[in-house]
Structures are given as structure tokens and as C-alpha cells.
């Protein structure tokens, strides 16, 4: 009996084929914002649950606050690296954070 192999594609969904270049540019412009600096900003980290990311986030968060004037950092640890963050986490980060960094800490 042949073995079953299940593959998961971790990439984001592609834009519909019917979308024009103008539609895609408008979408990118709507979600892409350029920060003039980090002073007073809230930085979010989505931790992929790998062993060393927590250490990186602690140090980086401290640096962003002390050296670059970020107001604070917010951290959420996913259940596992292979599982996407829950929709409510993404919505909360979108509402509360000026910048979100998703990381890997192998």
C-alpha cells in the first residue's frame, strides 16, 4: 500500500488572476505604511514558539524601547512554528501595534 504524504504550503494566498496591476498596487499601498521612526510606537512580536526567539525578542524589545524610543513591545507566542497565529491575535496586533515583526528563533 502506498504511503500518504501531506504537504502544506506556508505561503500567503495569491492575488486573484483577474486582479489588475493597478488593483494590486492599490492593495499594497493600503497596507504598506512607512514609519518615520520608532519613537512612541508600539512594536509587536509574533513568536514562532521556537526555543531561542524569546531571548531575541527580550533583547530586541529592550533595545527598541531604550535606544529608539519605542513606547512598548507586545509579544504573542504561537502554539507552534507550523501553526498560523489566530485571527483574533492578528486583529488585536493590527489595532494595537504600529509595527509587527514575525520571527524565527532556531
C-alpha positions in Angstrom: 0.0 0.0 0.0 1.5 3.4 -0.9 2.2 5.8 1.9 0.2 9.1 2.0 2.2 12.3 2.1 0.5 15.6 3.0 2.2 18.8 2.1 1.3 22.2 3.4 2.1 25.4 1.6 3.1 28.1 4.1 2.9 31.0 1.6 0.2 33.6 1.6 -2.7 33.2 -0.9 -2.0 34.7 -4.3 -4.0 37.6 -5.7 -6.8 36.5 -8.0 -5.6 36.1 -11.5 -8.2 38.6 -12.7 -6.7 41.4 -10.5 -5.0 44.1 -12.5 -1.6 45.6 -11.7 -3.5 48.8 -10.5 -5.6 46.7 -8.1 -2.6 45.0 -6.6 -0.7 48.3 -6.3 -3.7 49.9 -4.5 -3.9 46.9 -2.1 -0.1 47.2 -1.4 -0.5 50.9 -0.8 -3.4 50.4 1.6 -1.4 48.0 3.8 2.0 49.4 3.4 2.9 52.3 5.7 6.3 53.8 6.3 7.2 54.7 9.8 9.1 57.9 10.2 10.8 56.5 13.3 10.1 54.2 16.3 9.7 56.9 18.9 6.4 56.4 20.7 5.4 53.4 18.6 4.1 50.1 19.8 6.1 47.1 18.4 4.5 43.7 18.2 6.4 40.4 18.0 4.8 37.2 16.9 6.9 34.5 18.4 7.0 31.3 16.4 7.5 29.2 19.5 11.0 28.0 18.7 13.4 27.9 21.6 15.5 30.9 21.1 13.1 33.5 19.7 12.1 34.6 23.2 15.6 35.6 24.1 16.0 37.6 20.8 12.6 39.3 21.5 13.6 40.3 25.0 16.9 41.8 24.0 15.5 43.5 20.8 12.4 44.8 22.6 14.6 46.4 25.3 16.8 47.9 22.7 13.9 49.3 20.7 12.5 51.0 23.8 15.8 52.3 25.4 17.6 53.3 22.3 14.9 54.1 19.7 12.2 55.4 22.0 9.5 52.8 21.2 6.6 53.1 23.7 6.4 49.4 24.4 6.5 46.0 22.9 3.8 43.4 22.8 4.6 39.7 22.4 2.4 36.7 21.4 3.8 33.2 21.3 2.1 30.9 18.7 1.3 27.3 19.7 3.8 26.0 17.2 6.0 27.3 14.4 3.9 25.5 11.8 0.6 26.9 13.0 -0.6 30.4 11.9 -1.4 33.0 14.5 -5.1 33.0 15.4 -7.3 35.6 13.6 -8.0 37.4 16.9 -4.3 37.8 17.6 -3.7 39.3 14.1 -6.7 41.6 14.5 -5.5 42.7 18.0 -2.0 43.4 16.7 -3.3 45.3 13.7 -5.3 47.5 16.1 -2.7 47.9 18.8 0.7 47.9 17.0 2.4 50.3 14.7 4.9 47.6 13.5 4.8 43.8 13.8 7.7 41.5 13.5 7.2 37.8 13.0 10.3 35.8 13.9 12.1 32.6 13.9 14.4 31.7 16.7 16.3 28.5 15.8 
